[in-house]
Amino acid sequence: MRWTSSFTMAAALLTLGLIAPATARTQYHKAFKTMYEKSRPKLVEMKCAVCHGATGTNKKVRNDYGKAFGKALGATNVKDEAKINAALKEVEGQLPSDDK
């Protein structure tokens, strides 16, 4: 019984640990989409890859634009829409090319 309880607890913690890091910063993509969906639609289609490189699958890796955007935000997981928009405007000149 003790082994079963320990196993169940370990499985629950592992599951929670795997799910938590996968949460996206949807507020960033939403603001980016609103700002650029008409002028830079190809960049909007890139979704996570705009900040996280070619595939956008490794969220710990950021390209130059992603690093600049993070620095402009000044904090992680910013929720304030005005701060996000200000950071996007600040790094606008560093947007990756959308001519692919």
C-alpha positions, -999 to +999 in steps of 0.1 A: +000+000+000+028+024+009+045+017-024+013+024-044+008+057-026+043+067-033+041+057-069+008+076-073+023+107-057+054+105-079+033+101-110+012+131-101+042+153-094+059+142-127+028+150-147+025+184-131+061+191-137+058+182-174+027+203-179+038+235-161+068+244-183+047+240-214+024+270-207+028+296-234+029+333-229-002+338-249-004+374-239+028+381-259+015+363-291-019+380-288-003+415-286+022+407-314-007+394-336-028+425-329+001+448-337+014+430-369-014+409-384-020+434-412+015+447-418+035+415-412+012+385-416+040+361-423+057+369-390+024+364-372+021+329-388+055+321-374+040+322-339+066+311-313+094+310-339+094+348-340+112+349-306+124+313-303+142+306-336+135+286-366+112+260-351+100+277-319+099+244-301+126+250-275+112+278-253+145+282-234+162+293-266+156+328-279+169+344-310+182+380-310+147+395-313+134+373-285+163+384-263+157+421-271+120+417-264+126+400-231+150+428-221+125+454-231+099+438-210+122+439-180+104+410-163+091+375-170+055+367-177+044+403-179+006+405-181+002+443-185-009+449-221+005+484-222+039+472-211+039+444-237+029+468-264+056+493-254+082+465-255+071+454-289+074+489-302+108+493-286+122+463-305+103+468-337+135+476-356+149+442-347+121+420-361+133+390-380+129+389-418+095+378-431+106+373-467+108+335-465 
